[in-house]
């Protein structure tokens, strides 16, 4: 571990990237990145936002389902009204109907004042029912009536309140499987599954990690009054190689930690978590042993175009090794710890030639090889 950190310390000015250069300007605020997955989400939001129909937002925890809901509200016909977010996993036994539909004064013990409930609070705007897969079965029929008829009845009242709002629902559960298992009502599922937006896990769009990291650096700079302006190229390589089981939320917390740890205006490898460093390094080291790309290569693409932060690091490493070996592929492969067939495959993928490894990668700093070598030089 100590050898790794010592080897990847960035000393040269070329080893640092300006945060400003990584910041993207998304077509939809909050939807950071330029990957095909992000573009697909953006198109779906633009398609569904003008209408008041229910939208089901599906995705793993931490993938940005709330960001999608906020965009749908902001760009929709109810944007002038409130956006109320209610997490269905927070329903309390005995008070669930009151939390959702409200109650009148005296409806039950301690009901000293009337309460509107989240449906009425969102009237005139948008209601996001988050984690809808956590709804108990007995409550699902009541939710169905409210969504179907846009009417609610407060606990202790005989009056029906008509709603004027848009309903969005989100979950990280597989609702279709829950229906098959009898854990979720089929009629409610089919009522909610009108229009669907999928928020992909971060591991399926690793090319967005640089822009996301820059976005969170800017955010936590404002929050903590910091002036972090640079990110180590080596740190960015590791960020782009890590699979992020906690998705965008984990990346945000990682950058928050790095902002708090860094002692100057730059984030170095040492400011990342040990788990990230170890796991990303091990993943990079598999380059010669069946590397699994984070995206499916398009055979029509120019093989010389790097598509992820990890691609950039790999291409730089191979180009520098070829240059150091004066074009001798066998020596370059040996220095990288991979086979000759493997280096030939990678050279073809990245558009490199043995005679001019450095020249074909002039837009990237040559020191990247030290970062790559460090990752395969594990204890």
N, C-alpha and C positions, 0 to 999 in steps of 0.2 A: 504494500500500500504506500509506504513512504517513498519507495523507488519510483512508483508511478507519479506521485505528486511532484517529486523533484524533477523528473524528466519532462513533464508537461508544463512547467512554469513558463509563462510567456515573458520574455525579456526584450525582444526586438519591437520597435514601433510597428513593424509589419504584422505583429502577432495580435494586434488589437483592432476591433471593428467599432466604428461609431454607432451608438444605439440609433441615432437619427437615420442612418443609412438603412437600417433594418425595418423601420416603421413602415407599415403599409397603410394605404388609404382606402378602406373598404367601401364598396358601393352601398352596403347597409351597415350603419354604425353598430359596432359591437361584434360583427361577424368578421373576425380577423383571419386573414390568410388568402391565398390565391389558388389553392389546390382545386382540382375538379370537384371534390366533395363539397367544398365551401361554395363553389359556383352553383352546384346543384341545389344546395340549401337556399341560396339567395334567390334563385329562379322560383323555387316553390313558395317562398315568402312573398315575392312580388306577385305571384299568380293568385295566392289565397287571401292576401291582406285586404283587397278592396271589398270583400264579401263578408257577411256576418255569420257565415256557417261555422260550425264547430270544427276545430282542427285538433287532431291527435298528434302529439309530439313524442316520438319514441327515441330512446337512446340510453346508453349506460350512464351511471351516475358520474357527474362532472364533465359531461360533454357539451354543456351549454344550452340545455333545453329552455332555461329561463331567458337566455339571450334571444332565442327564437321567438318566445312568447312576447317579449318586450317589443321586438321589431314588428310582429303582427299587430299588436295594439297600436304602436306609434304610427304605422302606415295605414291603419284601418279606419273605417267610418266612425268608430267609437273613441277615437284618440282624444277628443276633448274631455271625455269622462275619465274616471279613475281606473287604474289597473290594480285589482285586488288579487293577491296571491294567497292561496290557502293550501297547506300541506295536509293531505288526507291522513297521513300517518300520525298527525297530532290530534285526531279525534279522541275525545274523552268519553269513556263509558258513562251513560246517563245524561251527558250533555251534548251528544253529537248533533241531535236535531237542532238544538239551540245554537250551536256554533255555526251550523250551515244556514238555517232558516230563521233564526232569531226567536225571541220569546217576549211575552208581554209581562208587565209588572205583576208579581204575585202568582205567576204560573207555577212556581215551585219554591221550595224553601230557599231563601237567600236571593230570590229574584226581586230585588228591591227596586230595580229600574228596568225599563224595556230595553231590549237589545235587538239590533237589526239582523245580525248574522251575515256571513260573507256574501251570500247571494244578493241581498238587498244593499249591502255596502257597495257592491259593484254596479248597481243600477245606473244606466246611462253610460257605462264604460265596458270593461272587460273583466271577466273572472277567470283566473287560472287555477284549475284544480290540479295541483301537483301530486305526484305519487298516487294517482287514482287507483292503481292496482292494489293499494293497501286498504281500500274501502271494505268494511265487513259486508257480508252478503245481505244481511237484514237492512242495511242502509242503501244498498244499490238500487232497490226498487223505488225508494223515495227520490234518489238522485235522478233516476230515469224520468220520473214524472216532472221534476223541476226542469230538466233539460228539454224534454219533449214539449211541454206546454208553456214553459217560461212563466210558471206560476209557483208561488210558495205560500205556505201557511205557517205563521209563527206558532210556537208552542204556547198553548193556553188561549189561542185566539180562534174564532170561527170564521174570520175574514180571510179571503184569498188576495194576495198581493201580486199584481201583474208586473212582470219584469221587462225591461228594455235593455238588454245587454248581449255581449258576445261571450261565448264560453269556449275556453281553450282547456285541454287536458294534457297532462304529461305523465309519463311513467318510464321506469327502467325495467319493468316486468314484461314478460311475454304474455299479453292478454289472451291471445288465441289459444295458447297452451292452457292457460288458466280456465278458459271456457270449457275446453275438452275435459279438464279435471274436475269440473263442477265448482270451481273456486270463484268464477266471475260470471255474471248473468250474460247469456248470449244476446238478449234483447238490448241490454245497455251497451255491450260491446259494438253491436252493429249500428247503434245510434251514434256512438262516438267516432267510429271508424269511417267517417265521411271523407275527410281529406287528411292525409298523413304526411308528416315531415320527419325524416330520419336524421338524427344528429350522430355522425359517425365517431367512433373512438379515435383518440389522437394518434394511436399507433397506425391507423390507416391513412393519415395525412401528415406524416412527419415533416414534409416539406414546409409546413406552416409553423414549425416550432420557432424559427428565427423571428418571424414577425410577431408571434405571440409573446415570446420572451421580451422583445423590445416594447411591446404594448404594456406588459406588466411592469417593466422597469420604469417607464414613464408614469404609470399609475402610482407605484409605491414611492417614487421620487416626490410626487405631489403630497402623498399621504404622510410621509415621514420627514419631509423637508430636506431630502438628500439631493445630491447633484451627480449621480452616477451617469457617466457619458460613454463609457466604453465597455465592451464585452470581449473577453479572450476568444480568439478563433478556436483554440483548443476546447474551451468550455462549450462553444456553440456546436462543435463537432460531437461532443458527448451528449449534449441536449438533443441533437438530431438523431442520435443512435439509440437512445433510451426508448423503451416501449410505452412508458407512461400508463401504468395500470390504473392510476387515479385520474387519468385524462387531463383536460385543461385545468381543472381545479388543482390537481397535484402540481402542474407546471407553475401555476400562480403562486402556490405556497412555497415552491422551490425558489422562485425569484424573490419573493418576500424575504425568505431566510437569507438569501445571498445579499440583498440590499442591506439588511441589518448587520451582516457579518463583515462586509467589505469595509476597509479602512480608508479608502480614498475614492477616486471617481471612476473606479473600474471593478468589474467582476471577473475574478480569475477562477481557474479550476478548483482551487482550494476552498472557494466559497460555495461550491456545490456539495450535495450530500454524498457521503461515502457510498451509499447504496447505488446512487446514480452513476458515480464514477466507475465502480466495480462492474456493474451490470452492462453499462454501455461499452466499456473497454472489452469485456468478454465477447460482446456481440460483434464488435468491429473485428476482433481477432479471428472470427470465423470466416473471414473473407476467402481464405483458401480451402475451406472445408464445407462447402455447401451453403453459402450465404443466402438467406431468404430475404429478398427485397421487400421494402415496406409498401411498394406499389407495383402493379403489374406493368412491365415495360411494354411500350407501344412499339411494335416492329416498324412502324412508319416514321418513328422519330429519328432525328440525327443522333447517332451513337455518341457523338462528341459533346452532347449537351448534358450537363449534370443536372439532375432533377431534385436532389435533396441535399441537405447540409452534409449528410454522410457521404453522398456521391462526390461532393466537392473535396472532402478530406481524402477519400480513397484515390481519386484521380490525381490530386496533388502528391500523395505519397508515392504512387507508381511512377509519375513523371519525374519526381526528384530522384528516386532510386535508379531509374534508367539513365538519368543524367550523371549521377555519381558513378555508375558502372560503365560509363562511356558507350552506352547502347548495348551492352552485353546483357541479354535477357536472362540468361542463366544466373549471372551474378545478382542482377536486380531481384529476381525471384528468391534467391537465397537470402538476401538482405531483408526481405519482407517476410520470410518464413513460409512461402507458398511454393507450389510446384510450377514448373515451366508451362504446362498446359493451362494452369490457372492464370498465370500472368498474361499469356497470349489472349485468353478469353476476355480478361479485363481491359487489355489494350484495345481490343476490337470494340468493346462496349463504350469506352471513353474516347475513342478516336485518337489514340496515341501511337506514335511510331518510335521504334528503337533509336533511330538516328537523331531524333530531335524531341526527346521527352520534355525538356524544359520549354522549348519554343512553343510546343503545342498547348502549353498550359500557362502562357505568359500572364494571364489575368489573375493568377492566384500565387500567393507567396510560397517560395520554396521551402520555408521552414515547416510547412505542414507535415513533412515526412517525420520530423521528430515526434510530433503528436501521435502519428500512427504507430511508429516504432515503439513508443512508450506503452501503447495499449497492448501490444503483443509481448512485451517484456515484463510479464507478470511473475510475481513470486510463487 
